[in-house]
Amino acid sequence: MKLDSKFETAEMLEPAAELDLLANGASALRPIADGLDELSQAIDTISDIGDRAISASTRKLQQRLRRAEPSVTMIGQVKSGKTSLVNAMIGCPDLLPADVNPWTSVVTSIHLRSRPLVDSNRAVFRFFEQDEWKRLMQGGGRLGELAGRAGADGDLAKVAAQLDAMRDKSLGRLGDKFELLMGQEHKYGFLDPELVERYVCLGDDFEFDNDTSTSRGRFADITKSADLYMYRPEYPVDLCIRDTPGVNDTFMMREQITVRAIRESRSCVVVLSAHQAMSAVDLALIRLIANIPSRSVVIFVNRIDELSDPGSQASDIAASIRKTIKDHHGPADAKIIFGSAYWANHALRGNVGEMDPHSRSALINWAEAETGGMPEDADGQLSPAQIWELSGLPELFSALSERVSDSVGRDVSDNVARTAFNLVSSLETTERIMVRREHDSNVVPLNRKALPSELDRIEKRSIARIDEEFAKLIPEFHERLDRANLGFLDRATGALIKHLEAYGELSVWNYDPTGLRILLRTAYQVFVRRSQAVVQKIYDDAAVEIRELYVRGFDVDSAAFSIEPPAVPSVPPPVFLGQTIALDMNAGWWKRWWRSRRGYRAYAKDFGELILSETSSIVQALKNDYGETTRDAAMAPLVEFTRAQRAILEDLSQRSEILPEDLGDYGLGEEAKHKAAALASAKQVLMRHLAPNKTETH
């Protein structure tokens, strides 16, 4: 689709009045930017010293650094103030609509660029595919599946009625364009709040005039994702902030969308409302984050501006959160931050004097608790900078910096540094073979023409080893999953029989599926730990074998020469283990299910079928996502590694054919010494960016 004719004349939207506050907060990310810059400069040094082939390799590495975009996923309840918090984080208090209707299911990704935007796209909106929409409309989405399995026909009828109303409104707004838009995308060369509202926000009143192209929420029913691109020089490094729908929606479609969004990020911010920081409905959030490492999770308790005494209430809220998370096996060590997006956005606008009196009173209370009373300005008011600090945004940026640094180091810096380190090793080898000719050596020489075939042999054997190891690991993983599933079924059915024997059929009984989730997560952790250890060993062995080719082919010093193996790919956490299943929904349908059964056998048989229909789909998802997929992911770095080494070895072979009389003073002058010193310096930088090889479990 063509770009909208309107084009953004300035790189930024209308800025907030106090963007220096944003720059101050985002400065916590500066160490990440400094590290990437240092790495980039080391790669430039390698490029300057190397030949055309080396320069081509370094250009690819620089592109990988420039494309680095750590992402942070924001999740939370509807009305937790999550979107207002995102607006404060991006320095645009009014960009994303904070009053999004509970029907909307849009994941909004804000791509913050530290450099001016080159591409003309500022906003890209993608619509649901036809089959996704039909699944929702005809089956009621995930809730329809649950209701159907549980026999909750009444609940399913209510969902169907709601969906019919939603579909009728969509058809009324879009008319005959409705079907044509499915699976399409709209792109724009500008970005403003009105445009965003058109795609992600549903209002209660809809305009049906001759020109509805700009009406609020026109496309929101069918919009699946929104990607917004913004130039934010206040950010020292590129960052993607992903705003997800609240998880407590009517038919749980958003839960599925949010699960996918979390899997794509290495850092997650859980936004809770201070009024109901860990209410029963938030147990869905705990189930989701229970499968993410504590070091990757930040809990932001928002809306403390609405508390009567936040200074004293915060500690009680924190204790309650910790207890609830612990009781439900969540990330107990996750960092908790208290704050207010309302305060932050008023500080950004520079209109702190317009804050609600109750909020201003809460602010003073919080300031006294946090700092013992903060100095006021000449007008007797707290300054925007002081309010910004009290809002919790600077502390949130600092926490994210630690987590983003871990993900960048693991996924970008480490991989780039390993490849660059091996380029330095090749350059050092070049210098040696150009100034040292053949001499007596204890190393059995290798015909350099055999190098390609030797490298092919190493690659094929390494790939075969990965296949062989996973041929054992995957069945063990599947067996462990099936054993956990059937064991849970036996225990649950046994507990049901005991309940019936003790209390009869009149007392409604529930069963907590947390135990199953823990067993399945343990199976995942064992598989990941073992598979990553196996892959690491194969990578290390391949690097050792290739290193021997250098030693035997070019008589390099075996004590001083080294090659870095590729980094073992990280495995995403099994977030979908936290998705809602029938046993989690101790609502009206469960009581009706219970009372519709007659006789112990009917209870046991139907309950067993209900459990298997729910848990088997989770087990199958684990098998699909972490078995052969993990194996295939381990192949790619190995092939890329050997391909790069093949190019290096071929280049060294050509250089080694240069006759001694053609060398002249090569490698003996001041220029050669300068290059050697520069390479040594670059190598030290690269070594600082190499992450220690380790296995990761969540």
TORFI-595217 format. One line per 10 residues: their letters; for each residue x, y, z of C-alpha. Coordinates in steps of 0.05 Angstrom, whole numbers. Last residue first. Layout:
<atoms>
a) X:Y:Z ~ ...;
</atoms>
This chain:
<atoms>
htetknpalh) 294:-401:659 ~ 356:-439:640 ~ 418:-413:607 ~ 482:-450:594 ~ 547:-412:598 ~ 604:-389:555 ~ 634:-327:587 ~ 613:-264:549 ~ 665:-234:503 ~ 661:-159:505;
rmlvqkasal) 724:-148:546 ~ 761:-194:499 ~ 741:-150:440 ~ 772:-89:473 ~ 837:-126:486 ~ 838:-149:414 ~ 830:-78:389 ~ 891:-57:429 ~ 933:-115:402 ~ 910:-99:332;
aaakhkaeeg) 931:-26:340 ~ 999:-47:368 ~ 1011:-94:310 ~ 990:-40:260 ~ 1038:10:291 ~ 1094:-40:290 ~ 1081:-53:217 ~ 1081:21:202 ~ 1147:29:240 ~ 1181:-20:194;
lgydgldepl) 1194:-95:194 ~ 1129:-127:172 ~ 1143:-122:98 ~ 1214:-98:86 ~ 1218:-131:18 ~ 1167:-187:13 ~ 1175:-202:-60 ~ 1242:-238:-50 ~ 1208:-285:0 ~ 1157:-308:-53;
iesrqsldel) 1083:-298:-39 ~ 1047:-366:-35 ~ 1030:-355:39 ~ 983:-299:20 ~ 939:-345:-22 ~ 935:-396:34 ~ 918:-342:85 ~ 859:-319:42 ~ 833:-390:36 ~ 840:-399:111;
iarqartfev) 800:-335:126 ~ 744:-352:77 ~ 738:-422:106 ~ 737:-394:177 ~ 677:-350:160 ~ 640:-409:131 ~ 658:-452:192 ~ 627:-401:239 ~ 565:-390:197 ~ 553:-465:194;
lpamaadrtt) 562:-471:270 ~ 518:-410:284 ~ 461:-440:242 ~ 462:-511:269 ~ 443:-495:341 ~ 377:-464:319 ~ 359:-529:284 ~ 369:-568:349 ~ 327:-519:389 ~ 271:-524:338;
egydnklaqv) 275:-600:339 ~ 254:-601:411 ~ 236:-534:442 ~ 176:-504:407 ~ 140:-566:380 ~ 150:-609:442 ~ 130:-551:488 ~ 68:-539:445 ~ 50:-612:449 ~ 54:-610:525;
issteslile) 9:-549:527 ~ -42:-581:481 ~ -41:-644:524 ~ -55:-603:586 ~ -124:-578:565 ~ -155:-639:532 ~ -122:-683:584 ~ -151:-645:642 ~ -222:-644:614 ~ -219:-718:597;
gfdkayaryg) -197:-735:668 ~ -253:-692:697 ~ -304:-727:653 ~ -282:-797:674 ~ -273:-782:748 ~ -338:-744:756 ~ -378:-795:716 ~ -348:-852:756 ~ -365:-819:822 ~ -439:-813:805;
rrsrwwrkww) -480:-757:774 ~ -450:-696:741 ~ -488:-632:725 ~ -471:-602:792 ~ -396:-600:779 ~ -402:-569:710 ~ -449:-516:736 ~ -401:-500:792 ~ -344:-497:742 ~ -382:-451:696;
ganmdlaitq) -392:-401:752 ~ -318:-388:762 ~ -258:-427:785 ~ -222:-413:720 ~ -152:-438:730 ~ -171:-511:718 ~ -197:-492:648 ~ -129:-466:625 ~ -101:-396:625 ~ -34:-386:593;
glfvpppvsp) 26:-389:640 ~ 60:-447:605 ~ 57:-401:544 ~ 118:-365:572 ~ 165:-423:558 ~ 227:-379:561 ~ 266:-366:496 ~ 329:-408:485 ~ 395:-371:478 ~ 439:-391:420;
vappeisfaa) 508:-419:440 ~ 561:-367:423 ~ 607:-385:366 ~ 676:-413:382 ~ 733:-364:394 ~ 798:-382:360 ~ 866:-380:394 ~ 940:-370:376 ~ 993:-356:430 ~ 1010:-427:453;
sdvdfgrvyl) 1000:-459:385 ~ 1049:-411:354 ~ 1031:-411:280 ~ 1061:-462:233 ~ 1016:-442:175 ~ 980:-506:157 ~ 993:-547:220 ~ 979:-492:270 ~ 923:-461:230 ~ 890:-528:218;
erievaaddy) 898:-543:293 ~ 856:-481:308 ~ 801:-511:265 ~ 801:-573:309 ~ 799:-532:373 ~ 742:-489:347 ~ 702:-551:328 ~ 713:-580:397 ~ 688:-517:430 ~ 626:-515:386;
ikqvvaqsrr) 611:-588:401 ~ 620:-577:476 ~ 576:-516:475 ~ 522:-554:437 ~ 522:-609:489 ~ 519:-561:547 ~ 463:-523:513 ~ 424:-587:503 ~ 432:-609:575 ~ 411:-543:606;
vfvqyatrll) 354:-533:557 ~ 327:-603:567 ~ 332:-599:643 ~ 299:-531:643 ~ 241:-553:598 ~ 228:-614:642 ~ 229:-569:703 ~ 179:-522:669 ~ 133:-582:656 ~ 137:-604:728;
irlgtpdynw) 125:-533:754 ~ 66:-523:707 ~ 36:-589:730 ~ 41:-569:803 ~ 8:-503:790 ~ -54:-538:763 ~ -95:-524:827 ~ -155:-569:836 ~ -225:-547:856 ~ -282:-583:892;
vslegyaelh) -356:-565:898 ~ -388:-599:958 ~ -454:-634:941 ~ -422:-696:910 ~ -397:-729:973 ~ -352:-698:1025 ~ -300:-751:1044 ~ -309:-802:988 ~ -319:-748:936 ~ -257:-711:960;
kilagtardl) -216:-775:959 ~ -240:-789:887 ~ -221:-719:865 ~ -151:-725:896 ~ -140:-790:858 ~ -162:-756:794 ~ -113:-699:805 ~ -57:-746:824 ~ -67:-791:763 ~ -74:-732:716;
fglnardlre) -10:-700:744 ~ 28:-764:733 ~ 2:-768:662 ~ 27:-698:646 ~ 94:-705:682 ~ 107:-771:647 ~ 89:-742:580 ~ 136:-683:590 ~ 193:-728:614 ~ 183:-775:555;
hfepilkafe) 185:-716:506 ~ 250:-691:536 ~ 282:-760:535 ~ 259:-767:462 ~ 291:-699:446 ~ 357:-711:482 ~ 376:-776:447 ~ 367:-755:375 ~ 391:-688:399 ~ 460:-717:411;
ediraisrke) 463:-753:345 ~ 440:-692:304 ~ 489:-646:340 ~ 545:-697:328 ~ 527:-702:254 ~ 532:-626:249 ~ 601:-628:282 ~ 624:-684:236 ~ 600:-646:174 ~ 634:-582:196;
irdlesplak) 700:-615:214 ~ 701:-653:148 ~ 686:-591:108 ~ 744:-556:144 ~ 791:-613:125 ~ 766:-609:53 ~ 779:-534:50 ~ 848:-541:83 ~ 874:-596:37 ~ 907:-547:-10;
rnlpvvnsdh) 947:-523:49 ~ 982:-590:54 ~ 989:-599:129 ~ 1055:-600:166 ~ 1069:-646:226 ~ 1089:-598:280 ~ 1159:-607:309 ~ 1184:-549:268 ~ 1246:-531:226 ~ 1236:-470:185;
errvmirett) 1190:-444:130 ~ 1186:-369:124 ~ 1171:-318:177 ~ 1155:-246:156 ~ 1092:-257:115 ~ 1071:-319:155 ~ 1071:-279:219 ~ 1033:-218:194 ~ 980:-262:163 ~ 972:-299:229;
elssvlnfat) 960:-234:264 ~ 908:-216:213 ~ 873:-283:222 ~ 873:-275:297 ~ 843:-206:289 ~ 788:-235:245 ~ 775:-288:299 ~ 765:-233:351 ~ 717:-198:304 ~ 673:-260:301;
ravndsvdrg) 673:-269:376 ~ 662:-194:389 ~ 601:-193:343 ~ 569:-253:379 ~ 584:-225:448 ~ 561:-155:431 ~ 496:-177:399 ~ 455:-230:435 ~ 488:-239:502 ~ 516:-169:513;
vsdsvresla) 452:-137:486 ~ 409:-181:531 ~ 451:-168:594 ~ 455:-94:579 ~ 380:-92:570 ~ 371:-120:641 ~ 418:-72:675 ~ 393:-13:635 ~ 321:-33:650 ~ 334:-24:724;
sfleplgsle) 364:45:713 ~ 307:66:668 ~ 257:44:721 ~ 295:83:775 ~ 293:146:731 ~ 218:135:718 ~ 199:126:792 ~ 153:188:793 ~ 194:217:850 ~ 252:234:804;
wiqapslqgd) 205:266:753 ~ 173:305:810 ~ 241:332:831 ~ 259:351:759 ~ 190:384:749 ~ 203:427:811 ~ 165:417:876 ~ 124:478:890 ~ 129:534:940 ~ 133:587:886;
adepmggtea) 208:598:897 ~ 222:524:887 ~ 212:470:939 ~ 266:430:975 ~ 249:356:984 ~ 223:326:1049 ~ 253:266:1085 ~ 275:238:1019 ~ 230:179:1004 ~ 177:186:1058;
eawnilasrs) 174:262:1053 ~ 171:260:977 ~ 116:207:979 ~ 72:250:1024 ~ 85:311:981 ~ 65:270:919 ~ 3:243:953 ~ -19:314:968 ~ -7:334:895 ~ -48:274:873;
hpdmegvngr) -106:295:917 ~ -101:366:891 ~ -103:342:818 ~ -43:367:779 ~ -47:433:743 ~ 14:464:778 ~ 57:409:749 ~ 47:437:680 ~ 117:426:651 ~ 90:374:602;
lahnawyasg) 145:325:622 ~ 132:336:696 ~ 57:326:685 ~ 74:261:648 ~ 118:236:704 ~ 67:252:758 ~ 12:214:722 ~ 60:157:706 ~ 66:147:781 ~ 118:107:819;
fiikadapgh) 137:47:860 ~ 192:-1:836 ~ 196:-75:851 ~ 256:-117:827 ~ 241:-190:814 ~ 270:-236:868 ~ 207:-278:877 ~ 199:-294:803 ~ 133:-332:809 ~ 118:-396:846;
hdkitkrisa) 46:-379:864 ~ 57:-370:939 ~ 123:-333:924 ~ 89:-284:878 ~ 33:-271:927 ~ 82:-262:985 ~ 127:-214:947 ~ 67:-173:923 ~ 38:-169:993 ~ 105:-147:1022;
aidsaqsgpd) 111:-93:968 ~ 41:-68:982 ~ 55:-65:1057 ~ 120:-26:1043 ~ 84:22:996 ~ 28:39:1045 ~ 70:82:1091 ~ 96:133:1041 ~ 37:122:994 ~ -12:153:1045;
sledirnvfi) -79:167:1011 ~ -62:128:948 ~ -82:157:880 ~ -12:184:865 ~ 12:112:876 ~ -15:101:806 ~ 37:50:784 ~ 72:-8:819 ~ 127:-25:769 ~ 151:-97:772;
vvsrspinai) 215:-110:734 ~ 230:-178:705 ~ 291:-204:668 ~ 333:-219:730 ~ 276:-259:758 ~ 280:-308:699 ~ 215:-314:660 ~ 168:-374:669 ~ 133:-346:730 ~ 121:-283:689;
lrilaldvas) 60:-312:654 ~ 30:-347:714 ~ 40:-284:756 ~ 3:-243:704 ~ -57:-290:705 ~ -55:-285:781 ~ -70:-211:769 ~ -144:-225:770 ~ -139:-248:842 ~ -112:-181:864;
maqhaslvvv) -38:-168:868 ~ -27:-93:864 ~ -100:-76:870 ~ -100:-2:888 ~ -26:7:870 ~ -42:-13:799 ~ 7:-62:770 ~ 54:-56:711 ~ 97:-117:697 ~ 160:-95:658;
csrseriarv) 193:-150:617 ~ 263:-158:589 ~ 289:-209:539 ~ 235:-194:489 ~ 205:-236:432 ~ 175:-288:480 ~ 139:-232:517 ~ 104:-211:452 ~ 80:-282:437 ~ 49:-288:507;
tiqermmftd) 17:-220:499 ~ -20:-242:436 ~ -45:-305:470 ~ -69:-266:531 ~ -101:-215:485 ~ -147:-268:456 ~ -170:-283:527 ~ -244:-276:512 ~ -264:-219:557 ~ -198:-188:574;
nvgptdricl) -153:-193:635 ~ -87:-195:599 ~ -82:-121:585 ~ -61:-107:514 ~ 14:-102:501 ~ 60:-41:496 ~ 127:-60:466 ~ 184:-12:479 ~ 239:-20:427 ~ 306:12:442;
dvpyeprymy) 361:45:402 ~ 418:73:445 ~ 435:141:476 ~ 361:158:482 ~ 349:233:486 ~ 361:235:411 ~ 291:204:403 ~ 274:194:330 ~ 209:155:329 ~ 183:94:292;
ldasktidaf) 114:64:308 ~ 98:-9:294 ~ 25:-28:306 ~ -1:-99:311 ~ -65:-139:303 ~ -113:-86:277 ~ -182:-116:260 ~ -226:-83:312 ~ -183:-20:315 ~ -194:0:242;
rgrststdnd) -241:59:251 ~ -221:71:323 ~ -231:146:321 ~ -256:171:254 ~ -203:195:205 ~ -224:155:145 ~ -297:163:163 ~ -313:214:110 ~ -385:207:86 ~ -412:203:156;
fefddglcvy) -415:144:204 ~ -381:170:266 ~ -374:122:324 ~ -390:134:397 ~ -362:87:450 ~ -291:97:426 ~ -244:42:403 ~ -169:56:403 ~ -114:21:365 ~ -120:39:292;
revlepdlfg) -153:107:286 ~ -126:126:354 ~ -55:120:328 ~ -69:168:270 ~ -101:219:317 ~ -42:215:364 ~ 9:233:310 ~ 59:198:264 ~ 79:212:193 ~ 103:173:132;
ykheqgmlle) 47:123:138 ~ 39:49:123 ~ -24:7:124 ~ -20:-69:125 ~ -61:-126:96 ~ -80:-194:124 ~ -154:-177:125 ~ -168:-110:92 ~ -207:-138:34 ~ -258:-172:80;
fkdglrglsk) -277:-107:115 ~ -274:-61:54 ~ -347:-76:38 ~ -368:-36:99 ~ -313:-13:145 ~ -349:23:201 ~ -414:-16:200 ~ -378:-81:187 ~ -336:-69:249 ~ -397:-51:290;
drmadlqaav) -432:-115:268 ~ -370:-157:285 ~ -366:-129:355 ~ -440:-142:367 ~ -432:-213:342 ~ -371:-222:386 ~ -409:-201:448 ~ -466:-249:431 ~ -416:-306:420 ~ -383:-292:486;
kaldgdagar) -450:-295:521 ~ -467:-361:486 ~ -400:-390:507 ~ -415:-374:579 ~ -482:-409:575 ~ -451:-469:539 ~ -401:-481:595 ~ -387:-553:576 ~ -317:-550:602 ~ -285:-566:536;
galeglrggg) -329:-517:498 ~ -319:-462:550 ~ -244:-471:546 ~ -241:-470:470 ~ -289:-410:467 ~ -246:-375:518 ~ -186:-384:471 ~ -221:-352:412 ~ -297:-349:412 ~ -303:-404:360;
qmlrkwedqe) -335:-370:300 ~ -312:-298:309 ~ -244:-312:340 ~ -226:-369:293 ~ -253:-329:235 ~ -208:-270:252 ~ -146:-313:256 ~ -165:-348:191 ~ -173:-281:154 ~ -107:-254:177;
ffrfvarnsd) -109:-199:228 ~ -88:-129:206 ~ -19:-97:207 ~ -7:-23:222 ~ 59:10:202 ~ 77:80:227 ~ 136:126:213 ~ 158:96:147 ~ 204:140:105 ~ 267:102:123;
vlprsrlhis) 327:143:144 ~ 307:162:215 ~ 354:208:252 ~ 398:171:304 ~ 380:148:374 ~ 319:112:347 ~ 260:92:390 ~ 218:36:359 ~ 150:38:393 ~ 116:-30:387;
tvvstwpnvd) 41:-30:397 ~ 9:-98:407 ~ -64:-90:390 ~ -121:-129:421 ~ -176:-77:429 ~ -240:-97:462 ~ -224:-66:530 ~ -230:4:499 ~ -165:42:502 ~ -168:102:549;
aplldpcgim) -93:114:551 ~ -89:131:477 ~ -16:130:456 ~ 16:196:437 ~ -7:242:493 ~ 51:243:543 ~ 104:239:489 ~ 172:231:523 ~ 180:157:504 ~ 180:132:577;
anvlstkgsk) 124:179:596 ~ 79:152:540 ~ 97:81:562 ~ 74:97:633 ~ 9:125:607 ~ 0:59:568 ~ 11:18:632 ~ -37:58:674 ~ -63:-5:709 ~ -129:5:674;
vqgimtvspe) -127:-62:637 ~ -79:-106:675 ~ -6:-111:659 ~ 48:-124:609 ~ 103:-80:581 ~ 154:-115:536 ~ 224:-87:531 ~ 264:-95:468 ~ 338:-90:452 ~ 349:-61:382;
arrlrqqlkr) 416:-78:351 ~ 411:-61:277 ~ 472:-15:281 ~ 513:-69:314 ~ 494:-120:262 ~ 510:-71:207 ~ 578:-60:238 ~ 591:-135:237 ~ 571:-139:163 ~ 619:-82:147;
tsasiardgi) 674:-118:186 ~ 667:-179:140 ~ 673:-138:77 ~ 733:-101:105 ~ 768:-168:120 ~ 757:-189:47 ~ 783:-122:21 ~ 846:-125:63 ~ 854:-114:137 ~ 887:-57:176;
dsitdiaqsl) 832:-5:167 ~ 777:-57:177 ~ 808:-83:241 ~ 811:-13:269 ~ 739:0:249 ~ 720:-63:287 ~ 753:-36:349 ~ 714:29:340 ~ 649:-8:335 ~ 663:-46:400;
edlgdaiprl) 677:18:436 ~ 613:48:408 ~ 573:-13:430 ~ 601:-8:500 ~ 588:67:504 ~ 516:56:481 ~ 505:4:536 ~ 538:48:588 ~ 492:105:566 ~ 427:68:583;
asagnalldl) 420:105:649 ~ 421:168:607 ~ 348:151:591 ~ 326:185:655 ~ 366:249:644 ~ 347:252:571 ~ 274:244:591 ~ 281:301:641 ~ 315:343:587 ~ 251:332:548;
eaapelmeat) 215:382:593 ~ 163:415:548 ~ 143:350:514 ~ 161:347:442 ~ 112:355:384 ~ 129:294:345 ~ 201:284:324 ~ 236:280:257 ~ 203:343:231 ~ 164:349:166;
efksdlkm) 124:286:176 ~ 94:267:110 ~ 20:270:91 ~ 10:233:25 ~ 0:167:63 ~ 49:115:38 ~ 25:70:-17 ~ 0:0:0;
</atoms>
